[in-house]
Amino acid sequence: MLTLDKIYHAAFVLKDVARKTDLIEAPRLSKDCQLYLKTENLQVTGSFKVRGAYYKISQLSKEESDKGVIACSAGNHAQGVALAATRRGIKSIVCMPDGAPIMKVENTKNLGAEVCLIPGTYDDAHDKAVELQEETGMTFIHPYDDEQVIAGQGTIGLEILDQLPDVDAVIVPVGGGGLISGVAFAIKSLKPDVKVYGVQAEGAPSMYRSLHEHKYQTLSAVSTFADGIQVKTPGELTYKLCEEYVDDIVTVTEDETAAAILSLMENQKLVAEGAGAVPVAAALFHKLPIEGKKVVCLVSGGNIDVNILNRVITRGLVMSGRKANLTIALEDKPGQLQQVADIVSRCGSNVVSVLHDGSDPNMPISSCFLKLTLETRDNAQIEQIRQELTKAGFQLVAERV
């Protein structure tokens, strides 16, 4: 049974292993509330997961330790298990989906674990880990549906209350539910009036649906670049804890998450992975009733694959109105591009690329498509450019893509 004593014991065990990460105020992120960031993206291994993994492994018997440990993970739990097992001289095997970020795979290996890449999603890696555990007799370290793992994650709740005693609400990312279960249990046990909200990716809403439909369920498929919360089936224990201690769970889109990652980079100089940015996305896009409140967003991890970071930044720029792609159908004659450029310049925007396309068979031979990529200030400026181009007689066939 999960108790506050177990969470306090986990905090004692972790005091020389996990950092007490900073809680920083982030006034530039939101004007609607007093926003703070719990920076678990700056944790050792770059994620909160080391807390639960280390505490669980620290409590194994000698017999269990001698057999070694096995785990499944999209990457962050893998690194936590690898670090904890290696420090304690225990053999570790981690099953990871073959689509896991290369950085997470390599870091897990470098921390001492044997990695097995499994085709599919996290759930496929979980099934393979269970199969190997039965074959080898190794101890299975579940990434979220385990009392001791949850207790380890709950130490973040204790730290938040210590760092901001008058906090009104805490927003937490949700995949399988281990993090929010521990944080919510700790906070609600000590300060029941503090709201605890969860956030899931719109394409992986397993806990969201389970709680809102009051029925524990498995999704047929999930899709999100936030690999840390790409989970088809929430934990059974975590589902029960969320039902009792979590005030609400909402979802955010991929574009909203990308915009949050960009905002954290620009305004706070912090790198967050998709899962770590969803609480900030929920705050930025007004998904929760937090106006005028002291709110903590738990940035759970910063292990984003640099190979997709460029795409995420581009999506974030488009979502926040900082970048626009316009396609204009016009007559192919001298001076047209100059007129368009003058309008864009007058509106204060910058053209970063131009494509002249006269090959579309549906266009008259004397016409073409002019495709522009613009650097813009915000969505209002994009709308101003559209209106000015239309007023000048240009035909816009696509606003942004």
C-alpha positions as CSV (number, residue, x, y, z in Angstrom):
1,M,0.0,0.0,0.0
2,L,1.3,3.4,-1.0
3,T,1.9,5.7,2.1
4,L,3.4,9.1,2.8
5,D,6.0,7.3,4.9
6,K,7.2,5.4,1.8
7,I,7.6,8.6,-0.2
8,Y,9.6,10.2,2.7
9,H,11.7,7.1,2.8
10,A,12.3,7.3,-0.9
11,A,13.4,10.9,-0.5
12,F,15.9,9.8,2.1
13,V,17.3,7.0,-0.2
14,L,17.5,9.4,-3.2
15,K,19.1,12.4,-1.4
16,D,22.6,11.4,-2.7
17,V,21.4,10.1,-6.1
18,A,18.8,12.4,-7.6
19,R,19.0,16.2,-7.7
20,K,16.5,18.4,-5.9
21,T,15.8,20.2,-9.2
22,D,15.2,23.9,-9.2
23,L,11.7,25.4,-9.2
24,I,12.0,28.6,-11.3
25,E,9.5,31.3,-12.0
26,A,8.6,31.8,-15.7
27,P,6.7,35.1,-16.0
28,R,7.3,35.3,-19.8
29,L,5.4,32.1,-20.5
30,S,2.0,33.2,-19.2
31,K,0.3,36.4,-18.3
32,D,-2.8,34.6,-17.0
33,C,-1.2,33.0,-14.0
34,Q,2.0,33.0,-11.9
35,L,3.8,30.1,-13.6
36,Y,6.7,28.1,-12.2
37,L,8.7,25.3,-13.8
38,K,9.8,22.2,-11.9
39,T,12.9,21.4,-13.9
40,E,13.2,17.6,-13.9
41,N,14.6,18.0,-17.4
42,L,17.8,19.0,-15.6
43,Q,17.7,15.8,-13.5
44,V,20.6,13.3,-13.7
45,T,19.8,11.2,-16.9
46,G,17.7,14.2,-18.0
47,S,14.4,12.9,-16.6
48,F,12.5,12.3,-13.4
49,K,12.5,8.5,-14.0
50,V,15.7,7.9,-12.1
51,R,13.8,8.6,-8.9
52,G,11.4,5.7,-9.1
53,A,13.8,3.3,-10.8
54,Y,16.5,3.8,-8.2
55,Y,14.2,3.6,-5.2
56,K,12.7,0.4,-6.5
57,I,16.0,-1.2,-7.2
58,S,17.4,-0.1,-3.8
59,Q,14.7,-2.1,-2.1
60,L,15.4,-5.4,-3.8
61,S,16.6,-8.4,-1.7
62,K,20.0,-9.8,-2.3
63,E,18.5,-12.8,-4.1
64,E,16.5,-10.5,-6.5
65,S,19.6,-8.4,-7.1
66,D,21.7,-11.4,-7.9
67,K,19.3,-12.4,-10.6
68,G,19.6,-9.0,-12.3
69,V,16.8,-6.7,-13.4
70,I,14.8,-6.3,-16.6
71,A,12.7,-3.3,-17.7
72,C,10.8,-1.9,-20.7
73,S,11.0,1.8,-21.6
74,A,10.7,4.3,-24.4
75,G,14.0,5.7,-23.1
76,N,13.8,7.7,-19.8
77,H,13.0,4.8,-17.5
78,A,15.6,2.8,-19.4
79,Q,18.3,5.3,-18.3
80,G,17.1,5.4,-14.8
81,V,17.2,1.6,-14.5
82,A,20.6,1.4,-16.1
83,L,22.1,4.0,-13.8
84,A,20.5,2.5,-10.7
85,A,21.5,-1.1,-11.5
86,T,25.1,-0.2,-12.5
87,R,25.6,1.8,-9.3
88,R,24.5,-1.1,-7.3
89,G,26.4,-3.7,-9.2
90,I,23.4,-5.4,-10.7
91,K,23.0,-6.7,-14.3
92,S,20.3,-5.0,-16.3
93,I,18.4,-5.6,-19.6
94,V,16.1,-3.0,-21.1
95,C,13.6,-3.6,-23.9
96,M,13.0,-0.5,-25.9
97,P,10.7,0.1,-29.0
98,D,12.9,0.3,-32.1
99,G,11.6,3.8,-32.7
100,A,13.0,5.2,-29.5
101,P,15.3,8.2,-29.9
102,I,18.8,7.2,-30.7
103,M,20.2,9.4,-28.0
104,K,18.1,7.5,-25.4
105,V,19.2,4.1,-26.7
106,E,22.9,5.1,-26.7
107,N,22.7,6.7,-23.2
108,T,21.1,3.6,-21.8
109,K,23.9,1.4,-23.2
110,N,26.5,3.9,-21.9
111,L,25.0,3.6,-18.4
112,G,25.7,-0.1,-18.4
113,A,22.4,-1.8,-19.6
114,E,22.0,-4.4,-22.3
115,V,19.4,-3.0,-24.8
116,C,17.0,-5.1,-26.8
117,L,15.2,-3.1,-29.5
118,I,11.7,-4.4,-30.2
119,P,9.6,-3.5,-33.3
120,G,6.5,-1.5,-32.4
121,T,5.6,0.7,-29.5
122,Y,6.3,0.8,-25.8
123,D,3.6,-1.8,-25.2
124,D,5.3,-4.2,-27.5
125,A,8.6,-3.7,-25.6
126,H,6.6,-4.3,-22.4
127,D,5.3,-7.7,-23.7
128,K,8.8,-8.7,-24.7
129,A,10.3,-7.7,-21.3
130,V,7.6,-9.8,-19.5
131,E,8.5,-12.8,-21.8
132,L,12.2,-12.4,-21.1
133,Q,11.6,-12.0,-17.3
134,E,9.7,-15.3,-17.3
135,E,12.5,-17.0,-19.1
136,T,15.4,-15.6,-17.1
137,G,13.9,-15.1,-13.6
138,M,15.2,-11.6,-13.5
139,T,13.3,-9.0,-11.5
140,F,11.0,-6.9,-13.6
141,I,11.2,-3.1,-12.9
142,H,7.9,-1.7,-14.1
143,P,8.1,1.9,-15.4
144,Y,5.0,3.1,-13.6
145,D,2.6,0.5,-12.2
146,D,4.6,-0.3,-9.1
147,E,4.2,1.1,-5.6
148,Q,7.9,1.7,-5.0
149,V,8.4,3.3,-8.3
150,I,5.4,5.6,-7.6
151,A,6.8,6.4,-4.2
152,G,10.1,7.5,-5.9
153,Q,8.3,9.7,-8.3
154,G,6.2,11.1,-5.4
155,T,9.3,12.8,-4.0
156,I,8.8,15.5,-6.6
157,G,5.6,16.4,-4.9
158,L,7.4,16.8,-1.6
159,E,10.0,19.1,-3.2
160,I,7.3,21.3,-4.9
161,L,5.6,21.9,-1.5
162,D,8.9,22.7,0.1
163,Q,9.9,25.1,-2.7
164,L,6.5,26.8,-3.1
165,P,4.4,26.2,0.0
166,D,1.5,28.4,-1.3
167,V,1.2,26.6,-4.7
168,D,-2.4,26.5,-6.0
169,A,-2.1,23.9,-8.8
170,V,0.4,21.5,-10.2
171,I,0.3,20.3,-13.9
172,V,1.9,16.9,-14.6
173,P,2.5,14.9,-17.8
174,V,0.7,11.6,-18.0
175,G,1.7,8.4,-19.8
176,G,1.2,5.3,-17.8
177,G,0.4,7.4,-14.7
178,G,3.3,6.7,-12.3
179,L,4.5,10.3,-12.1
180,I,1.2,11.9,-11.5
181,S,0.1,9.2,-9.1
182,G,3.1,9.8,-6.8
183,V,3.0,13.5,-7.1
184,A,-0.8,13.7,-6.5
185,F,-0.7,11.3,-3.6
186,A,2.1,13.3,-1.9
187,I,0.5,16.7,-2.5
188,K,-3.0,15.7,-1.7
189,S,-1.9,13.9,1.5
190,L,-0.2,17.1,2.8
191,K,-2.3,19.9,1.2
192,P,-5.6,18.6,-0.1
193,D,-6.7,22.0,-1.5
194,V,-3.9,22.0,-4.1
195,K,-5.2,21.1,-7.5
196,V,-3.3,18.4,-9.4
197,Y,-4.0,18.2,-13.2
198,G,-2.7,15.8,-15.7
199,V,-1.9,16.3,-19.4
200,Q,-1.8,13.7,-22.2
201,A,-1.0,13.9,-25.9
202,E,-4.2,14.0,-28.0
203,G,-2.9,11.0,-29.9
204,A,-2.3,8.9,-26.8
205,P,-5.1,9.6,-24.4
206,S,-5.3,6.3,-22.5
207,M,-5.6,7.7,-18.9
208,Y,-7.7,10.6,-20.2
209,R,-10.3,8.3,-21.6
210,S,-10.1,5.9,-18.7
211,L,-10.8,8.6,-16.2
212,H,-13.4,10.5,-18.2
213,E,-15.3,7.4,-19.1
214,H,-14.8,5.8,-15.7
215,K,-13.5,2.6,-17.3
216,Y,-10.0,1.3,-17.3
217,Q,-9.1,0.7,-20.9
218,T,-6.5,0.0,-23.5
219,L,-6.3,2.0,-26.8
220,S,-6.0,0.1,-30.1
221,A,-3.3,2.5,-31.3
222,V,-1.4,5.6,-30.1
223,S,0.5,8.3,-32.1
224,T,2.6,11.2,-30.7
225,F,6.1,12.5,-31.0
226,A,6.1,12.7,-27.2
227,D,7.5,9.2,-26.9
228,G,7.7,9.4,-23.1
229,I,3.9,9.3,-22.8
230,Q,3.1,7.2,-25.9
231,V,1.3,4.5,-23.8
232,K,-1.7,2.4,-24.9
233,T,-2.5,1.0,-21.5
234,P,-2.3,3.0,-18.2
235,G,-1.3,1.2,-15.0
236,E,-4.1,-0.5,-13.0
237,L,-2.7,0.9,-9.7
238,T,-2.0,4.3,-11.2
239,Y,-5.6,4.4,-12.7
240,K,-7.0,3.9,-9.2
241,L,-4.7,6.5,-7.7
242,C,-5.6,9.0,-10.4
243,E,-9.3,8.4,-9.9
244,E,-8.9,9.2,-6.2
245,Y,-6.3,12.0,-6.2
246,V,-6.2,13.7,-9.6
247,D,-8.6,16.6,-10.2
248,D,-8.7,16.4,-14.0
249,I,-6.8,15.3,-17.1
250,V,-6.8,17.2,-20.4
251,T,-5.1,16.6,-23.8
252,V,-3.0,18.8,-26.0
253,T,-2.2,18.6,-29.8
254,E,1.1,17.9,-31.4
255,D,1.3,21.5,-32.6
256,E,0.5,22.9,-29.1
257,T,3.3,20.7,-27.7
258,A,5.7,21.9,-30.3
259,A,4.8,25.5,-29.5
260,A,5.5,24.8,-25.8
261,I,8.9,23.3,-26.6
262,L,9.8,26.4,-28.6
263,S,8.5,28.8,-25.9
264,L,10.6,27.0,-23.3
265,M,13.7,27.3,-25.4
266,E,13.2,30.9,-26.3
267,N,11.9,32.3,-23.1
268,Q,13.5,30.1,-20.4
269,K,16.6,28.7,-22.2
270,L,15.3,25.2,-21.4
271,V,15.2,22.1,-23.6
272,A,12.2,19.9,-23.0
273,E,11.2,16.7,-24.8
274,G,7.6,16.3,-25.9
275,A,6.4,14.6,-22.8
276,G,8.1,17.3,-20.6
277,A,6.5,20.1,-22.5
278,V,2.8,19.0,-22.4
279,P,2.1,20.7,-19.0
280,V,3.4,24.0,-20.4
281,A,1.3,23.5,-23.5
282,A,-1.8,23.0,-21.4
283,A,-1.1,26.3,-19.6
284,L,-0.2,28.2,-22.8
285,F,-3.3,27.1,-24.6
286,H,-5.8,27.6,-21.7
287,K,-6.8,24.0,-21.2
288,L,-7.2,24.4,-17.4
289,P,-8.8,26.8,-14.9
290,I,-5.6,28.3,-13.6
291,E,-6.1,32.0,-14.2
292,G,-4.7,34.1,-11.3
293,K,-3.2,31.1,-9.6
294,K,0.3,30.0,-8.6
295,V,0.9,27.1,-10.9
296,V,3.8,24.6,-11.2
297,C,4.3,22.9,-14.6
298,L,6.4,19.7,-14.1
299,V,8.9,19.6,-17.0
300,S,9.5,15.9,-16.7
301,G,12.4,15.4,-19.1
302,G,14.7,17.0,-21.7
303,N,15.8,14.0,-23.7
304,I,14.5,15.1,-27.1
305,D,16.0,13.5,-30.2
306,V,18.0,16.2,-32.0
307,N,17.0,14.6,-35.3
308,I,13.4,15.8,-34.8
309,L,14.1,19.0,-32.9
310,N,14.3,21.0,-36.1
311,R,10.9,19.8,-37.2
312,V,9.5,20.5,-33.8
313,I,10.8,24.0,-33.8
314,T,9.3,24.6,-37.3
315,R,5.9,23.3,-36.1
316,G,6.2,25.5,-33.1
317,L,7.0,28.6,-35.2
318,V,4.0,27.9,-37.4
319,M,1.7,27.3,-34.4
320,S,2.7,30.5,-32.7
321,G,2.4,32.6,-35.8
322,R,6.2,33.1,-36.2
323,K,6.4,31.4,-39.6
324,A,3.9,31.2,-42.5
325,N,3.8,29.6,-45.9
326,L,1.6,31.5,-48.4
327,T,0.8,30.3,-51.9
328,I,-0.4,32.9,-54.4
329,A,-1.9,32.2,-57.9
330,L,-0.8,35.0,-60.2
331,E,-0.3,36.0,-63.8
332,D,3.3,35.3,-64.8
333,K,4.5,38.7,-65.9
334,P,7.3,41.1,-64.8
335,G,6.8,43.0,-61.6
336,Q,4.5,40.6,-59.8
337,L,7.1,39.4,-57.4
338,Q,8.2,42.9,-56.7
339,Q,4.6,43.9,-55.8
340,V,4.2,41.0,-53.4
341,A,7.6,41.6,-51.8
342,D,6.7,45.3,-51.3
343,I,3.5,44.3,-49.5
344,V,5.3,41.8,-47.3
345,S,8.0,44.3,-46.5
346,R,5.5,47.1,-45.7
347,C,3.8,44.8,-43.2
348,G,7.1,44.2,-41.4
349,S,7.6,40.6,-42.4
350,N,10.7,38.9,-43.9
351,V,10.7,36.5,-46.9
352,V,13.1,33.6,-46.3
353,S,12.3,31.5,-49.4
354,V,10.5,31.9,-52.7
355,L,9.4,29.2,-55.1
356,H,8.1,30.0,-58.6
357,D,6.0,27.0,-59.9
358,G,4.6,27.2,-63.4
359,S,4.3,23.5,-63.9
360,D,0.8,22.9,-62.5
361,P,-1.3,21.4,-65.4
362,N,-4.5,23.0,-63.9
363,M,-3.1,26.5,-64.2
364,P,-3.3,28.6,-67.4
365,I,0.0,28.6,-69.3
366,S,0.5,32.3,-68.6
367,S,0.0,31.8,-64.8
368,C,2.0,30.3,-62.0
369,F,2.0,29.6,-58.3
370,L,4.2,31.8,-56.1
371,K,5.1,30.0,-52.8
372,L,6.5,32.1,-50.0
373,T,7.9,31.2,-46.6
374,L,7.8,34.2,-44.3
375,E,9.2,35.0,-40.9
376,T,6.4,36.7,-39.0
377,R,5.7,38.3,-35.6
378,D,2.4,36.6,-34.8
379,N,-0.9,35.4,-36.3
380,A,-2.2,39.0,-36.4
381,Q,0.7,40.0,-38.7
382,I,0.0,37.0,-40.9
383,E,-3.7,38.0,-41.2
384,Q,-2.6,41.6,-42.1
385,I,-0.4,40.3,-44.9
386,R,-3.2,38.2,-46.3
387,Q,-5.6,41.1,-46.2
388,E,-3.1,43.4,-47.9
389,L,-2.3,40.9,-50.6
390,T,-6.0,40.3,-51.3
391,K,-6.7,44.0,-51.4
392,A,-4.0,44.4,-54.0
393,G,-5.8,41.8,-56.2
394,F,-3.7,38.7,-55.5
395,Q,-5.4,35.4,-55.1
396,L,-4.3,33.3,-52.1
397,V,-4.9,29.6,-52.6
398,A,-3.3,28.5,-49.3
399,E,-2.6,30.4,-46.1
400,R,-0.2,28.2,-44.2
401,V,0.8,24.5,-44.2
